[in-house]
Amino acid sequence: MNRKSQVGATLIVVLILLVIITIIGTMAIRQSIVSLNIATNAQVQQLLIQNSDSALMRIEDQKTVVRNLARDGMFGYIRGPNNKNKELVFCYRADQQKINFFKIQRASLVEWRPGDTAPRKINIGAAEGFCKVSGGSENFFTSGRKAVMTQISVKFSSMPSEKPFQHSVRGTYSKSAKIEETEKVNVYSVSLMPNLSSASVSKIEDCLSLRMNEVSEPETETVVTGITSQSRESMTACLTALSVPFTTQVSEYTIVQAFN
C-alpha cells in the first residue's frame, strides 16, 4: 500500500512541476514580446524623426534659399495676403534628386474657401503633390525599402504673433523705404509608416490630401451649414484616429529683407 501511495504522490508532484514550468515559460514569452514591441517602437520613432529631419535640412540649405523665395518656389508661390490660409503640399520622394527636391509641378494646394463645408485640394501641375500609399510604379516613400513616407506642408502663419511687433523690421519705416514686410512661415514635416497600420489605404490618403496641418476656417458673413467636427480635423488628429505611426515636426522661419 505504501509503495502504491508513493507512486501516486510522484505523479502529482510531476504535474505540479509541469504546471510551474508552463507558467514560467508563458511569462518569459510575454516579457520577450513586450521587450520586442518596445524595441520596435523605438526604432520606428527613430526612423520617423530622421526622415523629418532630413526633409527640413533640405529646406534649410543655404544654397536654395533664394530659389525657394522665387515666384515658383515653395515660399514665394503662396506668399502674399491672397494665399495666407492656403497650404502648399509636396511629397519628399526617393526618386527625386537633391537638385529636384521641390518642383512646383509636383505640388498641390489645400485650402478652405468661403462657402465650402471642408478644405479642398487643388493640383498646381499635372501630378498631385500628396504622398500616395498606393503609388503603383512610382515610389512615394523616402527610400527604396518603402517603409517611411514624408509629406511637407508650407503655410504662412495665420496665427497672431506671441509678442507685439515680434517680426517687425527695426529702425526703418517700411512704407517710405519700400522694403518688404517681415513674415513668418511654418513648415510641417509629417513622416508616417502606413504599413504598420491596419487602416485602409483610402483613409490614410484622405488624411494626407484633405486635411490641413493648421486648420484655417474662412471668415464669412453667411452661415454655412454642413460643417462637421471632421471638417475641422487636422492631419495630426486624422492620423491619430487611424492609429497610424507618425511624427510631425514644425519649423518656423522668419522671412526678412537683408540690407548690405
Secondary structure, DSSP 4 states (H G I P E B T S, - for coil): -HHHHHHHHHHHHHHHHHHHHHHHHHHHHHHHHHHHHHHHHHHHHHHHHHHHHHHHHHHT-GGGHHHHTSTTSTTTTT-SGGGTT-EEEEEE-TTS-GGGS--GGG-EEEE--TT-SS-EEEESSSS--S--SS-TTS--SSSTT---EEEEEEEE--SPPSSTTTTPPSSS-HHHHTPPPPEEEEEEEEEE-GGG--S-HHHHHHHHHS--SS--PPP-SSPPTT--TTTT--HHHHHHHTT--EEEEEEEEEE-----
